[in-house]
Amino acid sequence: MTDAKVPEKVRTLPAKATADAGTIEKFNLRARLRFDLDAGSIWLDEQRMLLMHAKAFGALRKELYATLGPRRAQGVLLRMGYVSGLHHARVAQALSGDGEAFDVYRIGPTLHEFEGLVKVQIQEYRADPGGEFYCSATLTNSWEAESHLEYFGHGEDCACWSLVGYASGFTTHLLGREVVFRETECVAQGQERCMLIGRAAEAWADDPYLTYFRAQNIEHEFRTMEHEIERLRSELGHRRDAQSSIVGSAPSFRAALR
């Protein structure tokens, strides 16, 4: 799940660091975003981007919940966000230059802010190359939580699945080690803020939450269910035939029909 080539200075992040509000200017991120109207395309560095209505994406998100069910939909959103984080990590690596390690790491959250998805504030950060990793961050004005509330209202589950996936994918591919983020508080639950916690994958042990990061073959499962339903229908039909045969052949039953 990691890229083979990762700049060494990105691997050796400081034990503690605070967010830098000047990341956009420091890495000239505005200049990296290009609108090619003649070709009908938008580019962030060398990667094509899309400008979409949040309402349209929110409707798609609702459709996923209705079609796949909450758990499967959450997994799809998380893995989609993971891929987005992976590609932004490549942008960060290309822009790293002589920047400080944590400044390079801040490119990821800043790009998410740049795209209008969320405001990120890193609260705590500890990274020991090859050892402990811990990061906590608050999310403000999350588009995903806002969309979830519009369609579903408050509930028990967190809502910012694509943002969690993004943080996991970005950190994993930037640092060259598998890191998993999880949302622990969400405004969709009625909380005052959204909160993410990130740890090295091994620190989560065998937590069932990790299954969200693995794609599932839904078509295969549907086909298996169809075969099982057909088998049960056939078995039930045979049982009914056997029962009618037994009852109808009894002398007392035949006598009653005369």
C-alpha positions in Angstrom: 0.0 0.0 0.0 3.0 2.3 0.0 5.1 4.0 -2.7 8.7 2.7 -3.1 10.4 6.0 -3.3 9.9 8.4 -0.4 12.2 11.4 0.3 14.2 10.6 3.4 13.5 14.0 5.0 9.8 13.2 4.9 10.4 9.9 6.7 12.1 11.8 9.6 9.4 14.1 10.8 10.0 15.9 14.1 8.6 14.4 17.2 6.3 17.4 17.7 5.1 20.1 15.3 2.4 22.6 14.8 0.5 23.6 11.7 1.9 26.3 9.4 -0.8 28.6 8.1 1.5 29.7 5.2 1.7 26.4 3.5 -0.1 27.6 0.4 2.3 30.5 -0.1 5.4 28.5 0.9 4.9 25.9 -1.8 3.2 28.2 -4.2 0.1 25.9 -4.4 -2.0 28.5 -6.1 0.3 28.5 -9.1 0.0 24.7 -9.2 -3.7 24.9 -9.9 -4.4 25.6 -13.6 -7.6 26.0 -15.5 -7.3 25.0 -19.2 -10.6 26.3 -20.6 -9.7 25.5 -24.2 -9.2 21.8 -23.3 -12.0 21.7 -20.7 -9.7 20.5 -17.9 -8.4 21.6 -14.5 -4.9 20.6 -13.3 -3.2 20.4 -9.9 0.4 20.1 -10.8 0.3 17.2 -13.3 -2.9 15.6 -12.0 -6.3 16.3 -13.5 -9.0 17.6 -11.1 -12.7 18.0 -11.1 -14.9 20.9 -9.9 -18.2 19.5 -8.9 -21.3 20.6 -7.0 -21.2 19.5 -3.4 -25.0 18.9 -3.7 -24.4 16.5 -6.6 -21.8 14.5 -4.7 -24.0 14.5 -1.7 -26.8 13.0 -3.8 -24.4 10.3 -5.0 -23.3 9.6 -1.4 -27.0 9.2 -0.4 -27.5 6.8 -3.3 -24.6 4.7 -2.1 -26.1 4.4 1.3 -29.5 3.4 -0.1 -28.1 0.9 -2.6 -25.2 -0.7 -0.7 -26.3 -0.1 2.9 -24.4 2.1 5.4 -21.4 -0.2 6.1 -20.6 -0.9 2.5 -21.1 2.7 1.5 -18.8 3.9 4.2 -16.1 1.5 3.0 -16.4 2.7 -0.6 -16.2 6.4 0.5 -13.2 5.7 2.7 -11.3 3.9 -0.1 -12.1 6.6 -2.5 -10.7 9.2 -0.1 -7.6 6.9 0.3 -6.9 7.1 -3.4 -7.2 10.9 -3.4 -4.8 11.1 -0.5 -2.3 8.8 -2.3 -2.3 11.2 -5.3 -1.9 14.3 -3.2 1.0 12.6 -1.4 2.7 12.4 -4.8 2.1 16.1 -5.3 3.7 16.8 -1.9 6.7 14.7 -2.7 7.2 16.6 -6.0 7.0 19.9 -4.1 9.1 18.9 -1.1 12.3 20.6 -2.3 14.2 22.0 0.6 11.1 22.3 2.8 11.0 21.1 6.4 9.5 17.7 6.9 6.4 18.8 8.7 5.8 21.6 6.3 5.7 19.0 3.5 3.3 16.9 5.6 1.0 20.0 5.9 0.6 20.1 2.2 -2.0 17.3 2.4 -4.4 19.0 4.8 -3.8 22.3 3.1 -4.8 20.8 -0.3 -8.0 19.5 1.2 -8.7 23.1 2.5 -7.7 24.4 -0.9 -10.3 22.2 -2.5 -13.1 23.5 -0.2 -13.6 20.1 1.5 -12.7 20.9 5.1 -10.6 23.1 7.4 -8.0 21.0 9.2 -6.1 21.9 12.4 -3.5 19.4 13.6 -3.6 19.3 17.4 -0.9 16.8 18.2 1.8 15.1 16.1 4.4 12.5 17.0 6.4 10.5 14.5 9.3 8.2 15.2 10.7 6.8 12.0 10.0 3.0 12.0 8.3 3.3 15.4 5.4 5.2 17.0 3.1 7.4 14.9 0.3 9.5 16.4 -1.6 12.4 15.0 -4.8 14.0 16.2 -6.6 16.7 14.2 -9.9 18.6 14.3 -12.1 19.1 11.2 -14.1 22.3 10.8 -16.8 22.9 8.2 -16.6 19.3 6.8 -18.6 19.2 3.6 -19.2 15.5 4.2 -20.7 15.9 7.7 -22.8 18.8 6.3 -24.1 16.7 3.5 -24.8 13.7 5.8 -26.9 15.9 8.1 -28.9 17.3 5.2 -29.9 13.8 4.0 -29.9 11.7 7.2 -29.8 14.0 10.2 -28.0 13.1 13.4 -27.2 9.5 14.1 -24.8 7.2 16.0 -22.2 6.9 13.2 -19.5 9.3 12.2 -19.9 10.7 8.7 -16.5 11.9 7.3 -15.5 8.7 5.7 -13.8 10.1 2.6 -11.9 12.6 4.7 -10.7 9.8 7.0 -9.6 7.8 3.9 -7.8 10.8 2.5 -5.8 11.3 5.8 -4.9 7.6 5.8 -3.8 7.4 2.1 -1.9 10.7 2.2 0.1 9.8 5.4 0.7 6.2 4.3 2.2 7.1 0.9 4.1 10.2 2.1 5.8 8.5 5.0 6.2 5.1 3.4 4.5 3.2 6.2 0.9 2.1 6.7 -1.0 4.6 8.8 -4.7 4.4 9.6 -6.9 7.3 10.7 -10.2 7.0 12.4 -12.9 9.6 13.2 -13.6 9.6 16.9 -16.0 12.6 17.1 -18.4 14.0 14.4 -20.9 16.8 14.2 -23.2 14.2 12.5 -23.4 12.5 15.9 -24.3 15.8 17.5 -20.8 16.6 18.6 -19.4 20.2 18.5 -16.6 19.2 16.2 -15.1 16.4 14.1 -12.0 14.7 15.3 -9.5 12.3 13.7 -6.9 10.1 15.3 -4.1 8.5 13.3 -1.9 5.6 14.3 0.5 3.2 12.6 -1.6 0.3 11.3 -0.1 -2.2 13.6 -1.2 -0.1 16.6 -4.8 -0.9 15.7 -4.1 -4.7 16.0 -7.0 -6.7 14.9 -9.6 -4.0 15.1 -12.6 -4.9 12.8 -12.5 -1.2 11.6 -9.5 -2.2 9.4 -11.9 -4.2 7.2 -13.2 -0.9 5.8 -9.9 -0.5 4.0 -10.4 -3.7 2.0 -12.6 -3.8 -1.1 -15.3 -6.4 -1.2 -16.6 -8.3 -4.2 -20.2 -7.5 -3.9 -21.2 -9.1 -7.3 -19.8 -12.4 -6.1 -21.7 -12.1 -2.8 -24.9 -11.3 -4.7 -24.5 -14.3 -7.0 -23.8 -16.6 -4.0 -27.0 -15.3 -2.4 -29.0 -15.9 -5.5 -27.7 -19.5 -5.7 -28.6 -20.0 -2.1 -32.1 -18.6 -2.6 -32.7 -20.9 -5.6 -31.4 -23.9 -3.6 -33.8 -23.1 -0.7 -36.7 -22.6 -3.1 -36.0 -25.9 -4.8 -35.7 -27.7 -1.4 -38.9 -26.2 -0.2 -40.7 -27.2 -3.4 -39.6 -30.8 -2.9 -40.8 -30.8 0.7 -44.2 -29.6 -0.4 -44.5 -32.2 -3.1 -43.5 -35.0 -0.6 -46.1 -33.7 2.0 -48.9 -33.6 -0.5 -48.1 -37.0 -1.8 -48.1 -38.5 1.7 -51.4 -36.9 2.8 -53.2 -37.6 -0.5 -52.4 -41.3 -0.5 -53.9 -42.0 3.0 -57.1 -44.2 2.8 -58.9 -42.0 5.4 -58.2 -38.9 3.3 -59.5 -40.5 0.1 -62.6 -41.7 2.0 -63.3 -38.2 3.2 -63.3 -36.8 -0.3 -66.1 -39.2 -1.5 
